[in-house]
Amino acid sequence: MNHHKTSGAFEMNTRLVTTGAVLMAGGAMLAFSGMAMAGYALVCAGRRWTREMQLHPSERAAAKLRQAKHASMAGMEAWHAAGNGAT
């Protein structure tokens, strides 16, 4: 029978751990740089698109709200005219 005593100490190659940590940090920096560049490009494209619009987004939203209110009123008036408005 072989009886080997193990020390129970956790041993690791610190050089490999350090190299892995450095590579992860470099990859994270590279990924962050890529995200920043893509975000900047999206913001610039959005600003350019907004400038080229004939109506400002808030004006467009107000026009759509007015259109929806008019459609709602027209529908309600048609419903009342058909005799369905009795309460």
Residue pairs with C-beta under 8 A, 6 or more apart in sequence:
50 56
50 57
53 60
55 63
79 85
